[in-house]
């Protein structure tokens, strides 16, 4: 990643807010950043659903294959 790309990422307020939220989940729930990243993907990046998941409330979980199926045509093997 280039230095200019890293700098633009660091100045994006939405990205900074997301980073802060994810760090707060790490601290509050005692999870590693890998675990938080995995949960983030499972709940399609919905922070309110992450909180529910971490509090053992029911949530809809997505798999990588399901995400691929949504992005591909009906004829693809993933679908």
N, C-alpha and C positions, 0 to 999 in steps of 0.2 A: 504494500500500500504506500502510495506516495505521501510525502510530508504535507502537500497541499490538501490531499483528500482527508488525512487525519485531522488537520486543522479545521476544515469545513465541518467535519462530523462533530468536533468538540464545540463548535459555536452554534449548533442547531439546538434551539431551546426544547423542542419536543423530544429529541433524542436524549438530551440531558435529563429531562423529567422522567423519561422511561427508565434510564439508567438508575436514577435515584430511587424510583419505585421498586425496581428489582433488587437493589441493594437493601432497601428496607425490609423486603420479604426475607432476604437471606438472614438478616440480623434477628428479626422478630420470630421467625420460625426455625432458626438454627439449621438452615440448609446451605449446601455449597452452591457456588454459582453454576456448576454443572447441573445440579438438581433443579435449580430455579429455571435455567434455560430449558430443560426438558419439560417442566410443567408449563412454561410459557407456550411452548409448541403444542402440547397436548390440548390446551384450552384455546387454541388459535389466537393467542396474544391478547386475550381479554383479561385485564387486570382484576376486575371484580370476580371473575370466575376462578382466577388464581387463588384469591383469598378464600373462596368457598372450598376449593380443592384442598388447600392447606389446612382448612378447618374441618376436613372430612365430611363436607356437605356434598350432595350429589351434583355432578356436573357432566356435561357431554364432553367426552374426550375424543380427540381426533388422532388418527395415525397418519404417518407420512404417506402411506399408500392412498388413504382417503383424500388427502390434499392433492395428490397427483391426479386422482380420478376426476376431481372437480376441474382441474386445469386441462385435461385431455379430452379428446372426442369420445363419443360413445363406443367407438370401434377399437379403442386402445385396450391392451391387456389389463391395464390398471383399473379400468372402469368395470 
